[in-house]
Amino acid sequence: VLLRTNRKFSVMGKVAKPGVYPLNDTITLVQAIANCGGFTEWANREVSVLRQKVYEKDQGQFKHNELVFNYDDFLKGEDMQNNIDIQANDVIVAH
């Protein structure tokens, strides 16, 4: 049985291909940025993830339904836990 899904996430801001993307499989924040072509040359490579419903287990990472992710820190091996799995209806904003 093939299940169709309308689960999606949005990517906005300073990325090569902003838009609405299907969420068919588990995808991390870094993979989501890569799938939309990466950052533009003007991006400061800081990303906000806006989530409608934050579960208790994720409360430490999210402040007021927003997670801030710094890609340069991630590349240095810092804040690896902030490379979260994207959930349906997440909005990713590249600054």
Secondary structure in CASP SS format (residue, H / E / C, confidence):
PFRMAT SS
TARGET T0000
AUTHOR 0000-0000-0000
METHOD secondary structure of the structure
MODEL  1
V C 1.00
L C 1.00
L C 1.00
R C 1.00
T C 1.00
N C 1.00
R C 1.00
K E 1.00
F E 1.00
S E 1.00
V E 1.00
M E 1.00
G E 1.00
K C 1.00
V E 1.00
A C 1.00
K C 1.00
P C 1.00
G E 1.00
V E 1.00
Y E 1.00
P E 1.00
L C 1.00
N C 1.00
D C 1.00
T C 1.00
I C 1.00
T E 1.00
L H 1.00
V H 1.00
Q H 1.00
A H 1.00
I H 1.00
A H 1.00
N H 1.00
C C 1.00
G C 1.00
G C 1.00
F E 1.00
T C 1.00
E C 1.00
W C 1.00
A C 1.00
N C 1.00
R C 1.00
E E 1.00
V E 1.00
S E 1.00
V E 1.00
L E 1.00
R C 1.00
Q C 1.00
K C 1.00
V C 1.00
Y C 1.00
E H 1.00
K H 1.00
D H 1.00
Q C 1.00
G C 1.00
Q C 1.00
F C 1.00
K E 1.00
H C 1.00
N C 1.00
E E 1.00
L E 1.00
V E 1.00
F E 1.00
N E 1.00
Y H 1.00
D H 1.00
D H 1.00
F H 1.00
L H 1.00
K C 1.00
G C 1.00
E C 1.00
D C 1.00
M H 1.00
Q H 1.00
N H 1.00
N C 1.00
I C 1.00
D E 1.00
I C 1.00
Q C 1.00
A C 1.00
N C 1.00
D C 1.00
V E 1.00
I E 1.00
V E 1.00
A E 1.00
H C 1.00
END
